[in-house]
Amino acid sequence: MLQRPAMTVPARDLSPFFAPRSIAVVGAGERATSSGGAIMQMLRHAGYGGRVVPVNPKGGTIFGYEAVTSIGAIDPPVDLAVIVIRPDAILDAVRESADRGIRNLLILPGGFAEAGPVGEARNQALLKLAAERGLTIAGPNCAGLIHLDPAWRFAATFLRDLPPGAATGSGNGLAFISQSGALAEEFIDKANTRDLPLMSVVSVGNAVHLGVEDYLAWLGDRPEIGAALLYVESIEDHERFRRVARAVAATKPVIALFGGRTEIGGRAASAHTGAVANDDAAIDAFCASCGIVRVKSLRRLLLAAKAFGRFPQGLGKRALILSNSGGPGVLCADRAVLEGLDLGALPPTLAEVLRQQLPPEASVANPIDLLADAREDRFGLAVEAATDHAAHAYDMVLMIHVVPFMVDAAPVIARLADLAAGTRLPLLHSMMGTLPNKADWFATMERAGVPMFNDVEEMAEAAGLLASYPVLRESVRGKVPSPVTFRDRRRP
């Protein structure tokens, strides 16, 4: 199996790619369905506040910006040139950009290493030109970059929508770095429907210069980013990747989904990015040595986004389950144990308070069962008692709320949201069954800082992911990683 020597490559300053103060769009246009039109629209949609120079041979005004007819007419040079013209004209555009003093280029079209002998020759010429002229290139064959830092919003992308971003100063923004443009599109869609604080999205493409680890190093160092999520099929230099991942994971979580872990999936990944399949055990060992929280499905990657978007430093593994229904409580307990959570017995003082004030039929154990007819008084009592008498014993409370026909859920939600603001115990909440005002109820709890889940197993899975990070974080802080054999995932 091929092992490439580790490369000593200094960390790159990617500010010109994520926060340029001036850009040129080479191939800009007005037509919404054109590549140049899409880029111009997204810049405006993102609220980009820098200087924009459209480059189009026809000149004129494009989206309100005065266009120039050639790259040579850009005056003064820009921080970043975004190139969206046909592949056979790209090398000339790169050369003209270098002549004009533009050193950073984002190339979106394909037609390079992925496109057979002609594309490979073009790729080699691009690398040679970049080396000779001191250029840094993102892409080609990618869907672009998005970085919605409230201080300086930027988006140069083919992707159809922007993610929601994160609140100013929250420090819990999410970054998604993907070797699939389609998965980047899907992640943005789910971030918008699930209100995930997704701030940065990177479509890596062919990565002639900038690979996953380059983006991870820069985004991982940003105070506005609280967690980084990855979709990976191939790693060029696994030792450098490990060094970068460990450095980031020492302060904030890195969660990764590796594609191509089965024989058939590996063949598909090989056709897509040139990856070489690895088995699950090898990927597990590699992720552990990197300090990476590994997930094995897109569904779990999205669950991780929900969980770490609220609790970016993760949580401990001691969990209290608080339910008003026996069956969901059992399922939650099963999944929690399988996820490695510790469902310790109730502290005696908490148990005594609950026995005195709950109905005799209630279950005073872990899980606590408040019974189906529990209203805001009973839920409120249980949360307050847990906070007062068990904050030392648990790291989180997993709340389960089933809404029977005879109970008005709105006062329960109002009470829980009010308590969430002051509780010392992190809360996660799931609601099951027929929920006539689900959107409003979920929104109320989310505004109170409580992540909401559609079922108890999802909630327990998310809690398990949160509990896995602190262990990994401690494992990489100041320690030398044990050697781990990991196959180079690109063709020789």
C-alpha positions as CSV (number, residue, x, y, z in Angstrom):
1,M,0.0,0.0,0.0
2,L,1.3,3.4,-1.0
3,Q,2.6,5.7,1.8
4,R,3.6,9.2,0.7
5,P,6.2,11.0,2.9
6,A,4.7,13.6,5.1
7,M,5.2,17.1,3.7
8,T,6.2,20.0,5.8
9,V,3.9,22.7,4.6
10,P,3.4,25.9,6.6
11,A,-0.1,27.0,7.5
12,R,-1.6,29.2,4.8
13,D,-3.3,32.5,5.5
14,L,-6.6,31.9,3.8
15,S,-8.0,35.4,4.6
16,P,-8.1,36.3,0.9
17,F,-10.3,33.4,0.2
18,F,-12.7,33.8,3.1
19,A,-12.6,37.5,3.8
20,P,-11.3,39.3,0.8
21,R,-11.7,43.1,0.8
22,S,-11.8,43.1,-3.0
23,I,-12.6,40.5,-5.7
24,A,-12.8,40.2,-9.4
25,V,-15.4,37.8,-11.0
26,V,-13.8,36.6,-14.3
27,G,-16.8,35.6,-16.4
28,A,-19.3,37.7,-14.6
29,G,-22.8,38.1,-16.2
30,E,-26.4,39.1,-15.5
31,R,-28.1,35.9,-16.5
32,A,-29.2,34.0,-13.4
33,T,-28.6,30.6,-14.9
34,S,-25.0,31.4,-15.9
35,S,-22.0,30.6,-13.7
36,G,-21.0,34.3,-13.6
37,G,-24.5,35.4,-12.9
38,A,-24.8,32.9,-10.0
39,I,-21.6,34.2,-8.4
40,M,-22.7,37.8,-8.7
41,Q,-26.1,37.0,-7.2
42,M,-24.6,35.2,-4.2
43,L,-22.2,38.0,-3.5
44,R,-25.2,40.3,-3.3
45,H,-27.3,37.8,-1.3
46,A,-24.5,37.4,1.2
47,G,-24.3,41.2,1.7
48,Y,-20.6,41.3,0.7
49,G,-19.3,44.8,1.5
50,G,-16.0,44.8,-0.4
51,R,-15.0,46.0,-3.9
52,V,-16.4,43.9,-6.7
53,V,-14.9,44.1,-10.2
54,P,-16.9,42.1,-12.9
55,V,-14.8,41.0,-15.8
56,N,-16.7,40.6,-19.1
57,P,-15.5,41.3,-22.7
58,K,-18.7,43.3,-23.3
59,G,-18.1,45.6,-20.4
60,G,-21.1,47.6,-19.1
61,T,-22.8,47.4,-15.7
62,I,-23.4,44.0,-14.1
63,F,-25.5,43.8,-11.0
64,G,-24.8,47.5,-10.4
65,Y,-21.0,47.1,-10.7
66,E,-19.0,48.7,-13.5
67,A,-17.4,45.9,-15.5
68,V,-14.0,45.9,-17.1
69,T,-13.3,44.1,-20.3
70,S,-10.2,42.3,-19.3
71,I,-8.2,41.2,-16.3
72,G,-5.5,43.6,-17.2
73,A,-7.9,46.5,-16.8
74,I,-8.4,45.7,-13.1
75,D,-7.0,48.7,-11.2
76,P,-5.8,48.3,-8.5
77,P,-5.3,44.5,-8.2
78,V,-7.8,42.6,-6.1
79,D,-7.3,40.2,-3.2
80,L,-9.1,37.4,-5.0
81,A,-10.0,36.5,-8.5
82,V,-13.0,34.1,-8.9
83,I,-12.8,32.4,-12.3
84,V,-15.9,31.0,-13.9
85,I,-15.1,30.7,-17.6
86,R,-14.7,27.7,-19.9
87,P,-11.9,25.4,-19.0
88,D,-9.8,25.9,-22.2
89,A,-9.5,29.7,-21.4
90,I,-8.7,29.3,-17.7
91,L,-4.9,29.0,-18.1
92,D,-4.8,32.3,-20.0
93,A,-6.9,33.9,-17.3
94,V,-4.6,32.7,-14.6
95,R,-1.6,34.0,-16.4
96,E,-3.2,37.4,-16.9
97,S,-4.2,37.5,-13.2
98,A,-0.5,36.8,-12.2
99,D,0.6,39.6,-14.6
100,R,-1.8,42.0,-12.9
101,G,-0.5,41.1,-9.5
102,I,-3.4,39.0,-8.4
103,R,-2.0,36.1,-6.3
104,N,-5.1,34.3,-5.0
105,L,-7.5,32.5,-7.4
106,L,-10.7,30.5,-6.8
107,I,-11.4,28.4,-9.9
108,L,-14.8,26.8,-10.0
109,P,-15.1,25.0,-13.3
110,G,-13.8,21.5,-13.9
111,G,-11.9,20.2,-16.9
112,F,-8.6,19.4,-15.0
113,A,-7.3,16.3,-13.3
114,E,-10.7,14.7,-13.3
115,A,-11.2,15.1,-17.1
116,G,-8.9,12.5,-18.7
117,P,-5.6,13.1,-20.5
118,V,-6.5,16.6,-21.8
119,G,-7.6,17.6,-18.3
120,E,-4.5,16.1,-16.7
121,A,-2.2,18.0,-19.0
122,R,-4.1,21.2,-18.2
123,N,-3.8,20.5,-14.5
124,Q,0.0,20.0,-14.8
125,A,0.3,23.3,-16.7
126,L,-1.8,25.0,-14.0
127,L,0.5,23.7,-11.2
128,K,3.6,24.8,-13.1
129,L,2.2,28.2,-13.8
130,A,1.2,28.7,-10.1
131,A,4.6,27.6,-8.9
132,E,6.4,29.9,-11.2
133,R,4.3,32.9,-10.4
134,G,3.7,32.3,-6.6
135,L,0.0,31.8,-6.9
136,T,-2.4,30.1,-4.4
137,I,-5.4,28.3,-6.0
138,A,-8.6,27.0,-4.5
139,G,-10.3,24.4,-6.6
140,P,-10.7,23.8,-9.5
141,N,-13.8,21.7,-10.1
142,C,-15.5,23.0,-6.9
143,A,-18.8,24.8,-5.9
144,G,-17.0,27.6,-4.1
145,L,-16.7,29.1,-0.6
146,I,-19.0,30.7,1.9
147,H,-18.0,32.4,5.1
148,L,-20.8,34.4,6.9
149,D,-18.8,35.9,9.6
150,P,-21.1,38.7,10.8
151,A,-18.1,41.1,10.7
152,W,-17.4,40.4,7.0
153,R,-19.8,38.2,5.0
154,F,-18.6,36.6,1.8
155,A,-19.9,34.0,-0.6
156,A,-18.5,33.0,-4.0
157,T,-20.4,29.9,-4.9
158,F,-22.6,28.0,-7.4
159,L,-24.6,26.6,-4.5
160,R,-28.2,27.6,-4.6
161,D,-28.7,29.0,-1.2
162,L,-26.8,30.4,1.8
163,P,-26.8,28.8,5.3
164,P,-28.3,30.8,8.2
165,G,-25.0,31.8,9.9
166,A,-24.6,32.3,13.6
167,A,-25.3,35.1,16.0
168,T,-22.6,37.8,16.4
169,G,-20.2,36.9,19.2
170,S,-21.7,33.5,19.9
171,G,-18.6,31.6,19.0
172,N,-20.7,28.6,18.1
173,G,-20.7,28.9,14.3
174,L,-20.3,25.7,12.3
175,A,-18.0,25.1,9.4
176,F,-18.6,22.3,6.8
177,I,-15.7,21.3,4.6
178,S,-16.8,18.8,1.9
179,Q,-15.2,16.8,-0.9
180,S,-18.7,16.7,-2.4
181,G,-20.5,19.8,-3.7
182,A,-23.8,18.0,-3.6
183,L,-23.4,17.3,0.1
184,A,-22.5,20.9,0.7
185,E,-25.8,21.8,-0.9
186,E,-27.7,19.3,1.2
187,F,-26.0,20.5,4.4
188,I,-27.0,24.1,3.6
189,D,-30.6,23.0,3.1
190,K,-30.8,21.1,6.3
191,A,-29.1,23.9,8.2
192,N,-31.9,26.2,7.1
193,T,-34.7,23.8,7.9
194,R,-33.2,22.8,11.3
195,D,-31.9,26.2,12.2
196,L,-28.3,25.1,12.6
197,P,-25.7,27.9,13.1
198,L,-23.8,26.9,9.9
199,M,-21.5,29.8,9.0
200,S,-18.9,28.5,6.6
201,V,-19.2,26.0,3.7
202,V,-16.2,24.9,1.6
203,S,-16.4,22.8,-1.5
204,V,-12.9,21.5,-1.8
205,G,-12.9,20.3,-5.4
206,N,-9.6,19.0,-6.9
207,A,-7.5,20.7,-4.3
208,V,-4.5,21.6,-6.4
209,H,-3.2,23.7,-3.5
210,L,-5.8,23.8,-0.8
211,G,-7.0,20.5,0.7
212,V,-9.3,19.7,3.6
213,E,-6.5,20.2,6.1
214,D,-5.7,23.7,4.8
215,Y,-9.3,24.8,5.3
216,L,-9.6,23.1,8.6
217,A,-6.4,24.8,9.9
218,W,-7.7,28.3,9.0
219,L,-11.3,27.8,10.0
220,G,-10.3,25.9,13.2
221,D,-8.4,29.0,14.3
222,R,-11.3,31.4,13.9
223,P,-13.0,32.5,17.1
224,E,-16.4,32.7,15.4
225,I,-16.2,28.9,14.5
226,G,-17.1,26.6,17.4
227,A,-16.9,23.2,15.5
228,A,-15.8,21.9,12.2
229,L,-17.6,19.1,10.2
230,L,-16.0,17.2,7.4
231,Y,-17.0,15.0,4.5
232,V,-13.8,13.2,3.4
233,E,-13.1,10.6,0.7
234,S,-9.4,11.2,0.1
235,I,-6.5,12.6,2.0
236,E,-3.3,13.6,0.2
237,D,-1.0,13.7,3.2
238,H,-2.4,11.9,6.2
239,E,0.4,12.9,8.6
240,R,-0.1,16.6,7.9
241,F,-3.9,16.0,8.2
242,R,-3.4,14.4,11.5
243,R,-1.3,17.2,12.8
244,V,-3.8,19.8,11.8
245,A,-6.8,17.9,13.1
246,R,-5.1,17.3,16.5
247,A,-4.3,21.0,16.8
248,V,-7.9,22.0,16.1
249,A,-9.4,19.2,18.2
250,A,-7.4,20.3,21.2
251,T,-9.7,23.3,21.5
252,K,-12.9,22.6,19.5
253,P,-14.6,19.5,18.0
254,V,-13.8,18.1,14.6
255,I,-16.5,15.7,13.4
256,A,-15.9,13.7,10.2
257,L,-17.9,11.5,7.9
258,F,-15.6,9.3,5.7
259,G,-17.0,8.1,2.4
260,G,-15.9,4.9,0.8
261,R,-15.8,2.6,3.8
262,T,-17.3,-0.4,2.0
263,E,-16.0,-2.3,-1.1
264,I,-18.7,-0.9,-3.3
265,G,-18.7,2.6,-1.7
266,G,-14.9,2.6,-2.1
267,R,-15.2,1.9,-5.8
268,A,-17.6,4.8,-6.1
269,A,-15.2,7.1,-4.1
270,S,-12.3,6.0,-6.3
271,A,-14.3,7.1,-9.4
272,H,-15.2,10.4,-7.6
273,T,-12.0,11.6,-6.0
274,G,-9.4,8.9,-6.7
275,A,-9.8,7.5,-3.1
276,V,-8.6,4.1,-2.1
277,A,-11.1,2.3,0.2
278,N,-10.2,1.7,3.9
279,D,-12.0,-0.6,6.2
280,D,-13.9,0.7,9.3
281,A,-11.2,-0.4,11.7
282,A,-8.5,1.6,9.9
283,I,-10.7,4.7,9.7
284,D,-11.7,4.4,13.4
285,A,-8.0,4.2,14.4
286,F,-7.0,7.1,12.3
287,C,-9.9,9.3,13.6
288,A,-9.0,8.4,17.2
289,S,-5.3,9.4,16.6
290,C,-6.5,12.7,15.1
291,G,-8.9,13.5,17.9
292,I,-11.8,13.4,15.5
293,V,-15.4,12.5,16.4
294,R,-16.2,10.0,13.7
295,V,-19.8,9.5,12.4
296,K,-20.8,6.9,9.9
297,S,-23.8,8.5,8.2
298,L,-25.0,11.9,7.0
299,R,-27.9,11.7,9.4
300,R,-25.4,11.5,12.4
301,L,-23.3,14.2,10.9
302,L,-26.4,16.5,10.9
303,L,-27.2,15.3,14.5
304,A,-23.6,16.3,15.5
305,A,-24.2,19.7,13.9
306,K,-27.3,20.2,16.0
307,A,-25.6,19.1,19.2
308,F,-22.3,20.9,18.8
309,G,-24.0,24.0,17.4
310,R,-25.5,24.4,20.9
311,F,-22.7,22.8,23.1
312,P,-19.5,23.4,21.1
313,Q,-17.3,22.1,24.0
314,G,-19.3,18.9,24.3
315,L,-20.7,17.5,27.6
316,G,-19.9,14.8,30.1
317,K,-21.4,11.3,29.8
318,R,-23.6,11.3,33.0
319,A,-27.2,11.7,31.8
320,L,-30.5,12.0,33.6
321,I,-33.6,11.0,31.5
322,L,-36.8,12.9,32.4
323,S,-39.9,11.6,30.7
324,N,-43.7,11.6,30.8
325,S,-44.0,8.3,29.0
326,G,-42.7,4.9,29.8
327,G,-42.0,3.4,26.3
328,P,-40.0,6.4,25.0
329,G,-38.1,6.5,28.2
330,V,-37.1,2.8,27.8
331,L,-36.0,3.4,24.1
332,C,-34.0,6.5,25.2
333,A,-32.3,4.6,28.0
334,D,-31.3,1.8,25.6
335,R,-29.9,4.1,23.0
336,A,-28.1,6.2,25.7
337,V,-26.3,3.2,27.1
338,L,-25.4,2.0,23.6
339,E,-23.9,5.5,22.9
340,G,-21.7,5.2,26.0
341,L,-23.7,7.4,28.4
342,D,-23.8,6.7,32.1
343,L,-27.4,6.6,33.5
344,G,-26.5,6.7,37.2
345,A,-29.0,6.3,40.0
346,L,-30.8,9.3,41.4
347,P,-29.0,11.1,44.3
348,P,-31.0,10.3,47.5
349,T,-32.0,13.9,48.1
350,L,-33.5,14.2,44.5
351,A,-35.3,10.9,44.9
352,E,-36.8,12.0,48.2
353,V,-38.1,15.3,46.8
354,L,-39.7,13.5,43.9
355,R,-41.3,10.8,46.0
356,Q,-42.8,13.4,48.2
357,Q,-44.3,15.5,45.4
358,L,-45.0,13.3,42.5
359,P,-48.0,10.9,42.2
360,P,-47.4,7.5,43.7
361,E,-47.6,5.9,40.3
362,A,-44.7,7.9,39.0
363,S,-41.4,6.2,38.6
364,V,-38.6,7.7,40.7
365,A,-35.6,6.3,39.0
366,N,-33.4,7.0,36.0
367,P,-35.4,7.4,33.7
368,I,-37.9,9.4,35.7
369,D,-41.5,8.9,34.5
370,L,-43.7,11.8,35.3
371,L,-46.8,10.0,33.8
372,A,-48.7,10.9,30.7
373,D,-50.9,13.6,32.3
374,A,-47.9,15.6,33.5
375,R,-48.5,19.3,33.1
376,E,-46.2,22.4,33.6
377,D,-46.2,22.0,37.4
378,R,-44.9,18.5,37.3
379,F,-42.3,19.1,34.6
380,G,-41.2,22.3,36.3
381,L,-40.9,20.5,39.7
382,A,-38.7,17.8,38.2
383,V,-36.4,20.2,36.4
384,E,-36.0,22.4,39.4
385,A,-35.4,19.5,41.7
386,A,-32.8,18.1,39.4
387,T,-31.1,21.5,39.2
388,D,-31.1,21.9,43.0
389,H,-30.2,18.4,44.1
390,A,-28.5,16.7,41.2
391,A,-26.4,19.2,39.3
392,H,-23.3,17.6,40.8
393,A,-24.4,14.1,39.7
394,Y,-25.3,14.6,36.0
395,D,-23.8,16.4,33.0
396,M,-27.1,16.7,31.1
397,V,-30.8,16.1,31.2
398,L,-32.5,14.4,28.3
399,M,-36.2,15.4,28.5
400,I,-39.0,13.5,26.7
401,H,-42.3,15.1,26.2
402,V,-45.2,13.2,24.7
403,V,-48.4,15.3,24.3
404,P,-51.6,13.3,25.0
405,F,-55.0,14.7,24.0
406,M,-56.0,15.8,27.5
407,V,-52.9,18.0,28.2
408,D,-52.2,21.5,26.7
409,A,-48.5,21.4,25.8
410,A,-48.1,25.2,25.4
411,P,-47.9,25.9,29.2
412,V,-45.4,23.1,29.5
413,I,-43.2,24.5,26.8
414,A,-43.4,28.0,28.3
415,R,-42.4,26.7,31.7
416,L,-39.5,24.6,30.4
417,A,-38.2,27.4,28.2
418,D,-38.3,29.8,31.2
419,L,-36.4,27.3,33.4
420,A,-33.8,26.6,30.7
421,A,-32.5,30.1,31.0
422,G,-31.4,29.6,34.5
423,T,-30.7,25.9,34.9
424,R,-27.2,24.7,35.7
425,L,-27.8,21.5,33.9
426,P,-27.7,21.4,30.1
427,L,-31.0,20.4,28.7
428,L,-31.9,18.5,25.5
429,H,-35.5,17.9,24.6
430,S,-37.5,15.6,22.3
431,M,-41.2,15.7,21.5
432,M,-43.0,12.7,20.1
433,G,-46.5,11.9,18.8
434,T,-49.0,14.2,17.1
435,L,-47.8,17.8,17.6
436,P,-50.3,20.3,16.3
437,N,-48.1,23.3,17.1
438,K,-44.7,21.6,16.6
439,A,-43.0,24.4,14.8
440,D,-43.9,27.0,17.5
441,W,-43.0,24.7,20.3
442,F,-39.7,23.8,18.9
443,A,-38.9,27.4,18.1
444,T,-39.7,28.5,21.7
445,M,-37.4,25.9,23.1
446,E,-34.6,26.6,20.6
447,R,-34.7,30.3,21.5
448,A,-34.2,29.3,25.1
449,G,-31.1,27.4,24.1
450,V,-32.5,23.9,24.2
451,P,-31.7,21.7,21.1
452,M,-34.9,20.0,20.0
453,F,-35.2,16.5,18.5
454,N,-38.0,14.6,16.7
455,D,-37.5,11.4,18.7
456,V,-35.8,10.1,21.7
457,E,-33.2,8.0,19.9
458,E,-32.0,11.0,17.9
459,M,-31.6,12.9,21.2
460,A,-29.7,10.1,22.8
461,E,-27.4,9.8,19.8
462,A,-26.7,13.5,19.8
463,A,-25.9,13.3,23.6
464,G,-23.5,10.4,22.9
465,L,-21.7,12.5,20.3
466,L,-21.4,15.4,22.7
467,A,-20.0,13.1,25.4
468,S,-17.4,11.6,23.0
469,Y,-15.6,14.9,22.4
470,P,-14.2,15.8,25.8
471,V,-12.5,12.4,26.0
472,L,-10.9,12.9,22.6
473,R,-9.9,16.5,23.4
474,E,-8.0,15.3,26.5
475,S,-6.3,12.6,24.5
476,V,-4.7,15.0,22.0
477,R,-3.7,17.8,24.4
478,G,0.0,17.7,24.7
479,K,0.4,14.1,23.7
480,V,2.3,12.5,20.8
481,P,0.0,10.3,18.7
482,S,0.7,6.7,18.4
483,P,1.6,5.6,14.9
484,V,-1.4,4.5,13.0
485,T,-1.2,2.9,9.6
486,F,-3.7,4.5,7.2
487,R,-3.7,4.0,3.5
488,D,-3.1,6.9,1.3
489,R,-6.5,7.4,-0.2
490,R,-5.5,8.7,-3.7
491,R,-4.1,6.7,-6.6
492,P,-0.3,6.7,-6.9
